[in-house]
Amino acid sequence: MSFRAGTVALCGRPNVGKSTLLNALVGSDLAVATRFPQTTRERLLGVWSEPGFQAVLVDTPGIHRAKSALNKFMVDEALRGAQAVDLVLMLAEAPLLADIAAAEAWEPGPAATAALTSIAEAGRPIALVLTKCDRIEDKALLLPILHKWSTLHPFTALIPISATAGEGLKQLREHVVAALPVAEPLFPEDQLSDRAVRWHAGERVRAALFDHLRDELPYCCAVTVESFKEQRKPPRDIVHASVHVERESRSRWSSAAAPRPSRPSRCRPGGRSPS
C-alpha cells in the first residue's frame, strides 16, 4: 500500500548531464551520453526501480534557441517531456569559478533562465539539480550559486550532484521518492526502457559516429537499423545499419563511419551509407 510510482522529467540546457544522470540512476547505459551537446534527439524513458518505488525517468533533448527544423523538434520534445509528470528535475551545470567573490557575483545566463521559464510554463513542481559539482574543490562556492538560482523560481529543492562520482545521488533519490504518488508500478520490475532493442542499437551506432568522427559529421547524420541479430558464440549483437547524411559531399565520411572493434562488442555497427 505504500509503494510509490510516477514520472520524473530530466530537463535543461544541452550538455548539462541529463543522459549521464539517467544512466547513473537506472544503473545501465541506456542513454547515449557524449561530450557533444544535443546528443539526445528524442525522449527516452528509463525505468528506475528499487524496493518501494519506481520512477519513470523521461530523458529529454537539451533546451536551446532552435533555428533548424531538427532543433525545433528537439526543443518541442523536451518541453513535452515536462508536461504531465510528477516532478521535473531541471539540470544546470555548476560554473567553474576562481573564488568566493566570483561566486557571489555570478548570475545564471539568459539562455539558462529562458530554459527555466519554458519549463515552468508546464506548471509542474521543479527541483534544481546542479550537476558536475565534483569539478569544484571548494564546496562553499556552491552556496551563492544555489542562492542565485533560488531567487528565480520556488524550487522544491536545490540539490548539487555529480552523477559520475556519485555525489548527491542519495539526497536526490530521497527527494524524488517523496515526490512520487502512492501507486502501482508502471512497468515490470526488470524492464529498463520503453524503447525496443533495435532503437537502442541505432543509438549505439550514432554514438560510434560521434566518437570516431568528432566534429566532422555527427549533427548531420541519422541512423536506420536494417537488421539486428543476437549471436551466442561469441556473445555479441550484430547490427547492420544505414547512415544517412544530408549532403552528397558527406557520403565519404559516413562510408567509413562504422568502426571495426578489435574484440567482440555488444553493438557492432556496419553497413551501407547512402546520402
Order of alpha helices (4+ residues) and beta strands (2+ residues): beta-alpha-beta-beta-alpha-beta-alpha-alpha-beta-alpha-beta-alpha-alpha-beta-beta-alpha
